[in-house]
Amino acid sequence: MSFEDGRFPVPVREDLTTALRRSWADIGRPGTWWTGPERVAIAALARAERIQRNEPPWNRDRGEPGTPLPEKAIEAARKIGADPTHLDRDWAEATIAELGDAPYVELASVVVTTVAADAFCEAMGIEHETLPEPEAGEPTRERPDNMGDIGAWVPVQVIDWQRANVARALSLVPEGVRTFFRMVAAMYSGTATDFNEMVWNHRPMARPQVELLAARVSALNQCFY
């Protein structure tokens, strides 16, 4: 079982470990546009590059991805995982033109899920969780309705969206939203419902304090969002 309680040096809430395990297992399952082996390879590329993020790109040790992936997918997994400050619209448009908008969004969702889980392990002072075993099966290739252009790099849901825009960015691949935000909501607020509440009475820190801390961490990580 992944994220076993015995690995943590301090007590961790059960809802958080449950969310971590479920989202981690999702990485190994066939997605909407990528197979299980491809998704695990994307996660491995992002992790390996992020571990070396303090090295200039030309000094990084880059092994094989472990399963065949398009060159643009390999580049995207590495770039999103370790060098987000170097993302721009021109690069995104070229990448999307080759991979497709929905495969690009799913790739991003796998990368950010991996990065969030790895950062959690680092904060705990433990080794990164072993990547899940990939499962057999084909992607569903289901594109949701109600997608539109609001000026983002990719289409997003434009009707009846009630959640944060940071989740909306992945809405072209609903499973990617669920995988990432199940885990992040547990880390951030406790539940997805609490994530949308502006006043918190259930956490040691108030919502404004958490937002200030999150903004500072984002700035230090040079997050352009």
PEDAGI-V833981 format. One record per residue. N is the residue number from 1. SS is DSSP state (2 for helix, 1 for strand, 0 for the rest). OMEGA is omega in whole degrees, 0 to 359 (none if undefined). D_CENTER is the distance of its C-alpha to the mean C-alpha in whole Angstrom. Layout:
N|SS|OMEGA|D_CENTER ; N|SS|OMEGA|D_CENTER
//
This chain:
1|0|180|21 ; 2|0|177|17 ; 3|0|179|17 ; 4|0|184|21 ; 5|2|183|22 ; 6|2|180|25 ; 7|2|188|22 ; 8|0|180|22 ; 9|0|179|25 ; 10|0|178|25 ; 11|0|178|24 ; 12|0|182|21 ; 13|0|182|21 ; 14|2|180|21 ; 15|2|180|19 ; 16|2|179|16 ; 17|2|177|17 ; 18|2|179|17 ; 19|2|178|14 ; 20|2|182|12 ; 21|2|182|14 ; 22|2|181|14 ; 23|2|179|10 ; 24|2|178|11 ; 25|2|180|13 ; 26|2|182|11 ; 27|2|183|10 ; 28|0|183|14 ; 29|0|173|15 ; 30|0|181|16 ; 31|0|179|14 ; 32|0|183|15 ; 33|0|180|16 ; 34|0|177|15 ; 35|0|177|17 ; 36|2|178|16 ; 37|2|179|17 ; 38|2|180|15 ; 39|2|178|12 ; 40|2|177|13 ; 41|2|177|14 ; 42|2|179|11 ; 43|2|181|9 ; 44|2|179|13 ; 45|2|180|13 ; 46|2|180|10 ; 47|2|183|11 ; 48|2|181|15 ; 49|2|182|15 ; 50|2|178|13 ; 51|2|182|16 ; 52|0|189|18 ; 53|0|179|17 ; 54|0|174|20 ; 55|0|174|22 ; 56|0|185|23 ; 57|2|183|21 ; 58|2|179|25 ; 59|2|185|25 ; 60|0|178|22 ; 61|0|184|23 ; 62|0|177|21 ; 63|0|178|22 ; 64|0|182|21 ; 65|0|177|18 ; 66|0|176|20 ; 67|0|184|20 ; 68|0|175|21 ; 69|0|174|19 ; 70|0|181|20 ; 71|2|180|20 ; 72|2|177|18 ; 73|2|177|15 ; 74|2|179|16 ; 75|2|183|16 ; 76|2|180|13 ; 77|2|180|11 ; 78|2|185|13 ; 79|2|180|13 ; 80|2|183|10 ; 81|2|189|9 ; 82|2|187|12 ; 83|0|183|14 ; 84|2|180|13 ; 85|2|181|16 ; 86|2|175|17 ; 87|0|173|16 ; 88|0|186|18 ; 89|2|180|19 ; 90|2|179|22 ; 91|2|181|19 ; 92|2|181|17 ; 93|2|177|20 ; 94|2|179|21 ; 95|2|180|18 ; 96|2|179|18 ; 97|2|181|21 ; 98|2|184|21 ; 99|2|191|18 ; 100|0|185|18 ; 101|2|182|16 ; 102|2|174|15 ; 103|2|177|14 ; 104|2|180|12 ; 105|2|179|10 ; 106|2|176|9 ; 107|2|179|9 ; 108|2|181|6 ; 109|2|177|4 ; 110|2|181|5 ; 111|2|185|5 ; 112|2|175|2 ; 113|2|179|3 ; 114|2|181|6 ; 115|2|180|6 ; 116|2|179|6 ; 117|2|179|9 ; 118|2|178|10 ; 119|2|176|11 ; 120|2|179|13 ; 121|2|179|15 ; 122|2|178|16 ; 123|2|179|17 ; 124|2|182|19 ; 125|0|180|20 ; 126|0|179|20 ; 127|0|177|19 ; 128|0|177|15 ; 129|0|176|15 ; 130|0|180|16 ; 131|0|183|14 ; 132|0|174|15 ; 133|0|180|18 ; 134|0|179|17 ; 135|0|179|19 ; 136|0|178|22 ; 137|0|182|22 ; 138|0|175|21 ; 139|0|182|18 ; 140|0|181|20 ; 141|0|179|19 ; 142|0|180|20 ; 143|0|184|19 ; 144|0|174|20 ; 145|0|174|23 ; 146|0|175|23 ; 147|1|180|21 ; 148|1|182|22 ; 149|0|176|22 ; 150|0|181|22 ; 151|0|177|21 ; 152|0|180|18 ; 153|0|181|17 ; 154|0|174|16 ; 155|0|177|18 ; 156|1|179|17 ; 157|1|184|18 ; 158|0|182|22 ; 159|0|173|24 ; 160|0|175|23 ; 161|0|185|20 ; 162|0|186|20 ; 163|0|182|17 ; 164|0|180|15 ; 165|2|178|15 ; 166|2|173|11 ; 167|2|179|10 ; 168|2|180|13 ; 169|0|180|11 ; 170|0|192|10 ; 171|0|174|13 ; 172|0|177|14 ; 173|0|185|12 ; 174|2|178|13 ; 175|2|177|12 ; 176|2|176|8 ; 177|2|183|9 ; 178|2|181|10 ; 179|2|184|8 ; 180|2|188|5 ; 181|2|169|9 ; 182|2|182|11 ; 183|2|184|10 ; 184|2|178|9 ; 185|2|178|12 ; 186|2|178|14 ; 187|2|192|13 ; 188|2|189|14 ; 189|0|183|17 ; 190|0|177|18 ; 191|0|178|17 ; 192|2|178|16 ; 193|2|180|20 ; 194|2|180|20 ; 195|2|182|17 ; 196|0|179|19 ; 197|0|182|22 ; 198|0|178|24 ; 199|0|179|26 ; 200|0|174|25 ; 201|0|187|28 ; 202|0|183|26 ; 203|0|178|24 ; 204|0|179|26 ; 205|0|177|25 ; 206|0|181|25 ; 207|2|178|23 ; 208|2|178|24 ; 209|2|179|24 ; 210|2|180|20 ; 211|2|178|19 ; 212|2|179|21 ; 213|2|180|20 ; 214|2|180|16 ; 215|2|179|18 ; 216|2|178|19 ; 217|2|178|16 ; 218|2|179|15 ; 219|2|179|18 ; 220|2|178|18 ; 221|0|178|15 ; 222|0|178|16 ; 223|0|185|13 ; 224|0|181|15 ; 225|0|none|14
//
